Amino acid sequence: MDEQQILAKLDRIKEIPTLPTIVFELNKYLQDPDTSIKTICDTIEKDQAIALKILKLVNSAFYGFQSKISDLRNAIILLGYNAVRNAIVSLSVINSFSSKRIALLDFDITQFWKHSLAVAVTSKNIAQISKSESPDNCFVGGLLHDIGKVILAQYFHDLFEQVWTTLQDEHVTFYEAEKSKLPIDHTIIGAHLAAKWQLPGGLVESIRWHHEFQPQSENANFVQNIYLANVIVNSYDLDPELRLDLSKIHPDIVKFMMNLMENIGDWYAGLTDEIEAAYSFFLEADL
C-alpha cells in the first residue's frame, strides 16, 4: 500500500474512536465570547461522567488549588473554557485509545501515554515561559503528538511490526525505522486523524511536524513548543544529564531554546512533580 491507500483504509475503519459530541459543542461556544457559564455548564452536565472528571481534575494535584471545589460552575471559572475543553479532549483520547489492549510485540500502552503526558506537561511549561501560545492548547498538542503510533499499532499490525522489528534490530528511533520501511509515518497518520476530528490547525500541524519543523508554516510558533518538548523528553529518556545533540535539532528550535532557558537539565528536573501529577490523574484508573 502507498500513503493514499493507507489513509483511505484509515477512513474506512469504523472502530476508530471519535471525540464526544460535547467537544464539538464546546468548540462552537468557545468561538463566541458572549457564551455564558450556564451554557457551558449545561453542555458539560449532559455527560455526567465527564462532569465528574472535570471536578476531579480541578481538585487534583495537577492543578493544586488550595480549597476543595465541589461545584462545576466554579471549576469552569477557575480552569477557564479553553482548559475545560482541552481537558475533555485529553481524557476522551486517553480513554478511547486505552480501552483496547495492544497485544503486539512489547509495545506498552502505559509507557506510551507516560511519554505523551511528559511531552504535554513540558509543552505547556515551554508555552508559559515563552508567552507565545496558549499553555493549555500546547498541553493537548504534546499529548496527541504521537497518536499516529497507536493507530499503527491497533489497526495496521503488519506495518507496525516492520517498524518495531527494525528499531529493535538496528537501534534506530521509531521515526527513523518508519522512514526506512514504510510509505507513511505516524506524523501523517496522526495529523490525518486530528483533521478528521476537526481539531484546530495548530494541533494538526504540531502532530504532523513534531519531527520536522517547518518554520514557514502558519502555526510555526505553536509547533515549536511541541517539537522542543518532544526533543527534551526523548533526550532525557536516553541521557538524564540532558546533553542535547544540537546538530540533530532544527536551528530555529535551537535558537528558540537558547532564548528561553540557560540550563535545560535543571529546568526539566523542576517539572518532575507536575509530570507525576499528570500521570496520577490522567492514567489513574484508565490503564
Wavefront OBJ file of the C-alpha trace (Angstrom):
o trace
v 0.000 0.000 0.000
v 1.115 3.556 -0.653
v 0.367 6.563 1.557
v -3.007 7.388 -0.027
v -4.172 3.778 0.166
v -3.251 3.612 3.846
v -5.129 6.847 4.598
v -8.121 5.600 2.585
v -8.127 2.402 4.634
v -7.926 4.503 7.802
v -11.033 6.406 6.718
v -12.912 3.115 6.296
v -12.142 1.748 9.768
v -15.353 2.184 11.732
v -13.925 1.277 15.143
v -11.546 4.235 15.305
v -12.781 6.406 18.188
v -14.302 9.805 17.586
v -14.363 12.695 20.021
v -17.565 13.057 22.064
v -20.210 15.455 20.770
v -19.617 17.661 23.791
v -16.199 18.655 22.379
v -17.708 19.968 19.149
v -20.390 21.856 21.100
v -17.758 23.456 23.330
v -15.664 24.386 20.286
v -18.681 26.224 18.891
v -19.300 28.055 22.159
v -15.635 28.980 22.567
v -15.837 30.952 19.322
v -18.496 33.200 20.899
v -17.102 35.465 23.640
v -20.648 36.060 24.895
v -21.248 32.399 25.778
v -22.455 32.189 29.366
v -21.119 29.983 32.140
v -24.598 28.452 32.394
v -24.470 27.358 28.747
v -21.077 25.714 29.268
v -22.262 24.031 32.487
v -25.433 22.742 30.857
v -23.418 21.346 27.943
v -20.929 19.506 30.169
v -23.622 18.200 32.509
v -25.185 16.314 29.603
v -22.363 13.836 30.220
v -22.159 13.205 33.954
v -19.029 11.071 33.643
v -17.161 13.973 32.031
v -18.616 16.475 34.540
v -17.291 14.353 37.417
v -13.885 14.102 35.722
v -13.684 17.897 35.423
v -14.455 18.259 39.124
v -11.881 15.609 39.943
v -9.319 17.366 37.739
v -9.774 20.776 39.343
v -9.280 19.140 42.763
v -6.268 17.065 41.707
v -2.599 17.697 42.421
v -2.229 18.522 38.724
v -3.761 21.959 39.365
v -3.036 22.203 43.083
v -5.790 24.599 44.134
v -5.803 25.094 47.901
v -9.515 24.677 48.621
v -11.837 21.895 47.521
v -14.084 22.764 44.553
v -17.415 20.927 44.604
v -19.376 22.949 42.053
v -18.954 22.546 38.277
v -19.587 26.249 37.682
v -16.724 27.228 39.992
v -14.488 24.613 38.384
v -15.124 26.107 34.935
v -14.457 29.637 36.207
v -11.162 28.541 37.791
v -9.969 26.489 34.841
v -11.370 28.618 32.025
v -13.387 27.488 28.993
v -10.350 26.576 26.921
v -8.723 24.474 29.660
v -12.013 22.621 30.248
v -12.417 21.837 26.542
v -8.808 20.664 26.297
v -9.140 18.515 29.429
v -12.174 16.798 27.910
v -10.269 16.164 24.655
v -7.318 14.751 26.611
v -9.421 12.473 28.791
v -11.511 11.279 25.849
v -8.497 10.367 23.712
v -6.651 8.550 26.504
v -9.773 6.612 27.490
v -10.669 5.723 23.906
v -7.258 4.503 22.867
v -6.503 2.681 26.087
v -9.681 0.609 26.139
v -8.218 -1.854 23.640
v -5.158 -3.674 24.850
v -2.476 -3.830 22.191
v -1.171 -7.392 22.224
v 1.622 -6.602 19.801
v 5.276 -7.379 20.426
v 6.353 -5.473 23.550
v 4.553 -2.204 22.816
v 3.488 -0.804 26.210
v 0.465 1.496 26.024
v 1.039 2.776 29.563
v 4.598 3.841 28.721
v 3.290 5.390 25.513
v 0.881 7.616 27.463
v 3.543 8.433 30.048
v 5.792 9.724 27.276
v 2.887 11.659 25.753
v 1.963 13.225 29.097
v 5.588 14.171 29.794
v 5.692 15.935 26.410
v 2.308 17.538 27.172
v 3.460 18.973 30.509
v 6.777 20.088 29.012
v 4.985 21.760 26.060
v 2.664 23.548 28.466
v 5.585 24.879 30.514
v 7.538 25.965 27.451
v 4.468 27.941 26.356
v 4.218 29.521 29.802
v 7.785 30.826 29.741
v 7.798 31.794 26.068
v 4.388 33.511 26.383
v 3.789 32.873 22.693
v 0.937 30.339 22.729
v -1.838 29.009 24.963
v -0.308 26.607 27.533
v -3.499 24.548 27.610
v -3.506 24.164 23.822
v 0.167 23.165 23.912
v -0.622 20.535 26.545
v -3.057 18.888 24.121
v -0.567 19.215 21.262
v 2.023 17.404 23.348
v -0.428 14.756 24.445
v -1.524 13.952 20.884
v 1.794 14.330 19.053
v 2.376 10.564 18.729
v -1.240 9.415 18.351
v -0.405 8.010 14.902
v 1.734 5.339 16.590
v -1.308 3.947 18.389
v -3.259 3.919 15.120
v -0.453 1.932 13.506
v -0.271 -0.476 16.447
v -4.031 -1.075 16.668
v -5.122 -1.056 13.035
v -2.044 -1.673 10.850
v -0.325 -4.540 12.630
v 1.901 -5.587 9.722
v 3.237 -2.062 9.202
v 3.796 -1.555 12.913
v 5.616 -4.866 13.240
v 8.012 -3.898 10.436
v 8.857 -0.674 12.240
v 9.136 -2.237 15.687
v 11.408 -5.033 14.474
v 13.630 -2.543 12.643
v 14.059 -0.217 15.613
v 14.957 -3.175 17.836
v 17.376 -4.785 15.362
v 19.037 -1.645 14.045
v 18.884 0.506 17.208
v 17.259 3.426 15.440
v 14.325 5.590 16.504
v 10.719 4.733 15.688
v 10.600 7.605 13.206
v 13.831 6.533 11.501
v 12.517 2.969 11.204
v 9.281 4.255 9.641
v 11.201 6.327 7.133
v 13.248 3.340 6.039
v 10.430 0.758 5.905
v 7.044 2.412 5.283
v 5.434 4.653 2.646
v 3.917 6.676 5.524
v 4.765 7.574 9.116
v 2.922 8.214 12.374
v 3.025 12.001 11.929
v 0.998 11.824 8.707
v -1.455 9.291 10.153
v -1.895 11.267 13.374
v -2.422 14.579 11.569
v -4.981 12.933 9.264
v -6.919 11.682 12.274
v -6.723 15.064 14.035
v -8.120 16.766 10.927
v -10.994 14.249 10.852
v -11.686 15.164 14.482
v -11.907 18.813 13.398
v -9.173 19.864 15.812
v -7.629 23.327 15.313
v -4.941 23.755 12.657
v -2.192 24.271 15.230
v -2.867 20.866 16.766
v -2.954 19.177 13.369
v 0.356 20.794 12.374
v 2.027 20.004 15.707
v 1.249 16.323 15.164
v 2.405 16.456 11.547
v 5.657 18.364 12.065
v 6.910 17.466 15.549
v 9.901 15.694 13.970
v 10.488 18.017 11.012
v 9.927 21.622 11.999
v 8.535 23.855 9.243
v 9.364 27.482 10.140
v 7.273 28.813 7.256
v 4.059 27.105 8.401
v 1.095 29.138 9.602
v 1.304 27.645 13.107
v 5.105 27.526 13.469
v 5.081 29.347 16.828
v 2.729 26.712 18.213
v 4.528 23.731 16.680
v 7.940 24.754 18.037
v 6.695 24.239 21.611
v 5.722 20.631 20.916
v 8.825 19.935 18.790
v 11.152 21.187 21.542
v 9.239 19.357 24.290
v 9.484 16.095 22.365
v 13.241 16.591 21.879
v 13.728 17.249 25.602
v 11.699 14.247 26.797
v 13.249 11.854 24.277
v 16.737 13.104 25.125
v 16.126 12.778 28.870
v 14.996 9.167 28.419
v 18.367 8.426 26.790
v 20.520 10.680 28.969
v 19.212 12.151 32.260
v 22.002 14.740 32.066
v 20.166 16.129 29.003
v 23.255 16.651 26.881
v 21.484 17.517 23.641
v 22.975 16.881 20.215
v 22.198 20.283 18.721
v 23.190 19.098 15.241
v 20.048 16.929 15.176
v 17.707 19.772 16.138
v 16.331 22.340 13.696
v 18.427 25.539 14.043
v 15.330 27.679 14.655
v 14.406 25.423 17.574
v 17.959 25.635 18.978
v 17.700 29.432 18.905
v 14.228 29.318 20.483
v 15.528 27.031 23.262
v 18.613 29.140 23.959
v 16.481 32.246 24.332
v 14.216 30.517 26.853
v 16.473 28.750 29.324
v 20.088 28.624 30.444
v 20.219 25.141 31.992
v 17.733 22.849 30.316
v 18.539 19.929 32.638
v 17.730 21.886 35.802
v 14.621 23.340 34.180
v 13.274 19.924 33.165
v 14.078 18.436 36.585
v 11.773 21.080 38.045
v 8.835 19.622 36.117
v 9.019 16.212 37.826
v 6.179 16.785 40.291
v 3.858 18.194 37.623
v 4.556 15.268 35.287
v 3.905 12.783 38.098
v 0.654 14.594 38.938
v -0.390 14.283 35.281
v 0.321 10.536 35.370
v -1.716 10.166 38.567
v -4.746 11.962 37.219
v -4.910 11.075 33.537
v -3.791 7.447 33.876
v -5.261 6.747 37.301
v -7.966 4.236 36.524
v -7.870 4.078 32.778
v -4.916 1.789 32.045
l 1 2 3 4 5 6 7 8 9 10 11 12 13 14 15 16 17 18 19 20 21 22 23 24 25 26 27 28 29 30 31 32 33 34 35 36 37 38 39 40 41 42 43 44 45 46 47 48 49 50 51 52 53 54 55 56 57 58 59 60 61 62 63 64 65 66 67 68 69 70 71 72 73 74 75 76 77 78 79 80 81 82 83 84 85 86 87 88 89 90 91 92 93 94 95 96 97 98 99 100 101 102 103 104 105 106 107 108 109 110 111 112 113 114 115 116 117 118 119 120 121 122 123 124 125 126 127 128 129 130 131 132 133 134 135 136 137 138 139 140 141 142 143 144 145 146 147 148 149 150 151 152 153 154 155 156 157 158 159 160 161 162 163 164 165 166 167 168 169 170 171 172 173 174 175 176 177 178 179 180 181 182 183 184 185 186 187 188 189 190 191 192 193 194 195 196 197 198 199 200 201 202 203 204 205 206 207 208 209 210 211 212 213 214 215 216 217 218 219 220 221 222 223 224 225 226 227 228 229 230 231 232 233 234 235 236 237 238 239 240 241 242 243 244 245 246 247 248 249 250 251 252 253 254 255 256 257 258 259 260 261 262 263 264 265 266 267 268 269 270 271 272 273 274 275 276 277 278 279 280 281 282 283 284 285 286 287
